Amino acid sequence: NNEKPPVKKNEEEFEIKIATQPPLKLVYQRILRPNPSVLLSKGKDTGVLFVEAALIRSDGDTEIPNILEGKKLIRITNNSFAKFSKLKITQTTQMQGTFFKIRFTLKRYNGSSFETLYDSNNNPIEAVSLPIEVFSHSQYVNPKKGSAPPPPMFQEILPPVGAENSRVVILGSNFVNNPKLRVC
């Protein structure tokens, strides 16, 4: 029976967003750097919430068990980040015949087990990373000397509106630390 459980209504629905994307290219058996992180926003709930990371196929979004290692379940509270600092992918893209993605799913601990939280459309509350290519050796990952870094990719600015001089979070990937960087 593949029926989804009934939706439990919140005052507002939770929203989970990827704050730090996993690297787009990496070497297997090494900790993902930068460490992926997610932001939980909206929703009001007093339960004990967690975010669970799972590895999925990029070509079909089906979960691949036993290839993602490390601490995959992290506690999170509203308007905070969960950082996955010890994740490793233990097989290469070539071994599995696909790129990978990491799916981050919001769960509630009910005292004896974890339950997935669903939105008002009865879909799991989750975020999915960009595709990740996993290589066997670093020579395939490291760019040649003198090559330009990939351009930054902006996904979203949170909050989308606010008062002047408010702090914001810029979500995206390929940001390069540079002393000439100016934020206006």
Salt bridges, closest charged atoms under 4 A:
GLU12 OE2 - LYS44 NZ 3.78
GLU15 OE2 - LYS17 NZ 3.76
GLU15 OE1 - LYS42 NZ 3.82
ASP45 OD2 - ARG108 NH2 2.52
GLU52 OE1 - LYS107 NZ 3.12
ASP59 OD1 - ARG57 NE 2.95
ASP61 OD1 - LYS101 NZ 3.56
GLU63 OE1 - ARG103 NH2 3.22
GLU115 OE1 - LYS8 NZ 3.14
GLU115 OE2 - ARG108 NH1 3.18
GLU126 OE1 - ARG103 NE 3.87
GLU156 OE1 - LYS17 NZ 2.42
